[in-house]
Amino acid sequence: MREYKTQMEAAKKGIITPEMEIVAKKEHTEPEKIREFVAKGTVAIPCNINHTSISPEGIGTGLRTKINVNLGISGDSKDYEIEMQKVDMALKFGAESIMDLSNYGKTNTFRRELIAKSPAMIGTVPMYDAIGYLDKDLLEITADDFLKVVEAHAKDGVDFMTIHAGINRRAVEAFMRDKRKMNIVSRGGSLLFAWMMMTGNENPFYEYYDKVLEILNAYDVTISLGDALRPGCIDDATDSGQISELIELGALTERAWEKNVQVMVEGPGHMALGEIEANMKLQKRICHNAPFYVLGPLVTDIAPGYDHITSAIGGAIAAASGADFLCYVTPAEHLRLPDLDDVKEGIIASKIAAHAADIAKGVKGAKEQDDAMAKARHMLDWEEMFKLALDPDKARRYYESVPPSERHTCSMCGKMCAVRTTNMILEGKKVEFCSEK
């Protein structure tokens, strides 16, 4: 029997948990430093007591930027085998988190299999599952019903849950007053908004927030405070609805910490390039430096089919400016459920953004792989370059698709390779192209 219920409770008591030890080793830092940050709430270690296959990760101040992969069953795509292949893809490319956003039928079978096999942390949005789990229409669902779904996910071993507790009546008033182009684009947020408007009741996750925290505390589930009013187009960014909800999330963060529940705060969304840095700093200030989890942000609205790129651009700037956790976006965003190729493209784009930001932030060890790649390129060591690449298979396939006449160069420059030329001169050799024919 352990002496604490949650990682935060242990940290406040001065206890360094096995999970903190693992995170410290991964982050090349001291366990005491991780414990200190967890106690303050500036680092979270989402790690449900029932998720026995997990390899714990830390999210927050001074740590590597983590990425999340979304997948799950929907009414139009019910192939469990394909979704599990996406899980395997996410694990292969080093995603630290997988969110099961299944919203069709009885989803617990897929969720339990996912939790049983995955060393990555698992997140869910209980609101998505409520209608299928309860087999009720939205208007028939009660506050107690919503809490039952939260508890079911916690018992299954979910490490963090997106709970849209900030869209209360005050935030809705701000949203209604300040007209938007895109209104509400959060699926969970729109369902709660509809429920509130149809019933006339307060958001149940806000009204019964203490009960939600009790459930999460019992299983050491991290709450990811969802941004129901995140902007869905760049024109809606940083409006009164988004900021009003953010203020509520700041207060909810402190209430969760008081109950020893770890917190992450979710953010935008769609946002013009010039607004991202200010938004990251504003969130950190209002939400007391809690770890920040962003979807994108997508920096333009006109690139369907390429939104993994618009997201990676925004994600790199966001993470370099203080965001701690990036939710991947695939080329299928806004268009359809992603297939396996889309998932891979989304993961790689997000990994690039996270890594670029870590270098910019000076995260310990972040630049080591880049330095090793530079050394391999200097030596024209292709096998080492493939080994160090984010996607070794693609790098090798491109290199070998148009094979060079000499294996130490590539087919773009051939014998005129700048690296080869410079190396030869520095080695005291002559560079003679004509005689080499």
Summary of the structure (lengths in Angstrom):
residues: 437
radius of gyration: 23.5
end to end distance: 75.8
largest distance: 86.1
contacts: 1531
relative contact order: 0.10
helix: 51%
strand: 10%
